[in-house]
Amino acid sequence: MTRSNVLPCFVLIILSVHTENPMWSNLPEHLRPLLQLSIPEYSSKPIAQVLGEVLQAQFQRRDLRCSASSRYIRACICSTYQKLDDIDVLFVEMDTSNNSILTESSSSYNSYYHIYTFDNALSSFPSNICEFPKIVKIDLSFNKITDIDLVSCITFLDTFILNHNLVEYLSNTTFLHLKFIRVIDLSHNRLKYIEPGFLINVNGSLFEFDVSYNYLTTLDITNILWTQIIFCQADFSHNFINSITNELNWKSQDNSTFSYNGVMDGSFNNLTHFSMFNENGLNLKHAGKLDNWVIFAKGNHWICDCKVYPFAKSFEIIVPVFSQLYFFMTCESPSQLKNKTLFDVIAASELDQLICHLSLSDWCPPQCRCFYQPAIENRTVVDCSGSRITRFYSVLPLYGNLEINFSNNSLRNLKLIERSKLDNLKRMRKIDLSNNNIEILSNIALNRFRKLQIVNMRDNDIKRIPRSLQMLKPCQISLGKIIMKCTCDDIWLKIWLPLQYQKCANNTQVLCNNNGLLISITEIERDDLGCKASVINVSLVNSSICAAFFVVITCAMFIYRLRFELFILTRTVITFFRKPLSPTSVIHDIYISSNEEDELIRKWLLTSLVPCLEKKGFVVYLFFRDGTIGEPREQETIDVISKSRNFIIVLSDDTQGNQQWNKREWKYAWNYYKWDLSRELIIINYDLLTYDDIVKQFFKGFFTLGKVIDFSNYNKNIEEDIVAMLK
């Protein structure tokens, strides 16, 4: 179907670096004639013949022909018809039960069939329709059919015309497997809903899809974008469509492919925003893949506001190149853009007019004008200028980059700014409080202004400037001309005020009122104010800094040298005042580590210490006695130590660095002792040793603090001492 009036259409031609354009060279060899008819092997052939050969190669169909009068490829495609020699007509009749059935017109054995019946008051398909799978055309216009699902069994169907019926619902699977379907006409029905994914999954020879003059209120993005190689027209005109949806959360990808040609008609609906892009799945940078599409959309109520901005911004670079394009979107609102096309707005560089007004429901304060304006630094303006307000509103729109204008009002203080939510201040970029009655700049208010880019407080009644103003940069705040009685405490302003060559040099000017004369504070010296020069003993300051540095270094070295001792003492104090909870995974009360090859130590452990401990009710683990034969020793050591509450380390001559297993046990025991306050570590100096470097690494603090039990034959209470230290 062609259109003679193309003024209300917009041809999506996107050639900028921001979009993608389907490369002609990526087309299959047999489809290149669709876009380029100057290929040598086709140059001498009629266009209808070229199309026939292309369709045969693409769809494996010998029954499609092109009108011989077609001179352009689009007209040719959209005038394609089916040519079959062996066709019969099926008639619709009523059986004895008043049900419709199909009957053949003759006894011929033709392969394919057509069905025609109009104004026959049919409420459903003929009951035996699936017995004729080679029906190629159905025209049941002007009937009362409500359900069309039965058509899915007619696998050779080419043309399906069912206009002026009562169909209300269209499933996305009804035509899914009909690979020969070329025309679907459901216009003038009562369609209220088309399941998403209907058109995007079509991968056959569907050229025309007509659901005009129905009751559709939404249109899913997956029923707008076709992925088959080419289509003629999808007609959604004269419905009640008010929004584009994306129920399947579909997203376009870099490798997504769409039809190379097509017409999508959305005219005479209730659309207000063109929302195919971004939020509804089609990434704007992929729009170039639709560059040969034509979209009709006249007769809608387009609102040219901030929602159109991303779409318009992407076309800004190509409008000067394609100055003859007439954009389909003719703005109906706002009033300043009424009857302007989107092309006009872009060409005139009026993207700053694409704004969204905010209302009270968007937390716009009463008596204020609020709008979101993406073209100017993505800002949101809250304009309360000249509204006769006397207080600062603490409730503001939940947008970022807020620019607040409270100028020309009767504000007397900044208390409400001091109490305002920090979230509001974080979202603000600029605030204008000029021409009010503010007298005092409080430290709290100035601290809250720190994160703002611009603060305008000109033409107020400020008489004093607190030193906390130094928290702000001089180009960040504008106080205008301040006249005050200057004192020695104000000399800091000479350094803070902007320099004359800076753009913000006139932001703040401080004039000192001395004896009726107004002199800029930048021209006043300390002597003019009678300030005494402060004398700073530089040598004393330097000496103090060096002494403090020396003390810090000395303390750090002392703490590092005694770090083990300090840790053990701190641990002891903490456990004395706060009894730690024992770990729930404990199985053994005591794990004993010793030189297993020393017979004297083994004898003392087995005959004296261990029996004493077990008699007291402790569960003791000795590796040479309780270890599992054949198990990896290190893994079993780790597992047992992790499940032991206390550790006893027996040091002897042969454990000063010769026993590798002992050192590993020390490491694991020390780590559990260090990180778990519920565990205890007991050191027994069996041979009255002095700790060497290996022992020092783990147990230096115990020796220094005297928390080591010296083994001596003269001490008959060594077992009792050990029991007293256990937890």
Secondary structure, 3 states (H helix, E strand, C coil): CCCCCCCCEEECCCCCCCCCCCCHHHCCHHHHHHCCCCCHHHCCCCHHHHHHHHHHHHHCCCCEECCCCCCCHHHHHHCCEECCCCEEEEEEEECCCCCEEEEECCCCCCCEEEEECCCCCCCCCCCCHHHCCCEEEEECCCCCCCCCHHHHHCCCCCEEECCCCCCCEECCCCCCCCCCCCEEECCCCCCCEECCCCCCCCCCCCCEEECCCCCCCEEEHHHCCCCCCCCCEEECCCCCCCEEECCCCCCCCCCCCCCCCEEEECCCCCCCCCCCEHHHCECHHHHHHHCCEEEECCCCCCECCHHHHHHHHHHCCCCCCCCCCCCCCECCECHHHCCCEHHHHHHCCCHHHCCEEECHHHCCCCCCEEEEECCCCCEEEEECCCCCCCCCCCCCCCCCCEEEECCCCCCCCCHHHHHCCHHHHHHEEEEECCCCCCCCCCHHHHHHHHHCCEEECCCCCCCCCCHHHHHCCCCCEECEEEEECCCHHHCCHHHHCCCCCCCCCCCEEEEEEECCEEEEHHHCCHHHHCCCCCCCCHHHHHHHHHHHHHHHHHHHHHHHHCHHHHHHHHHHHHHHHCCCCCCCCCCEEEEEECCCCCHHHHHHHHHHHHHHHHHCCCCEEEHHHHCCCCCCHHHHHHHHHHCEEEEEEEECHHHCCCCHHHHHHHHHHHHHHHHCCCCEEEEEECCCCCCCHHHHHHHHHHHHCCCEEECCCCCCCHHHHHHHHCC
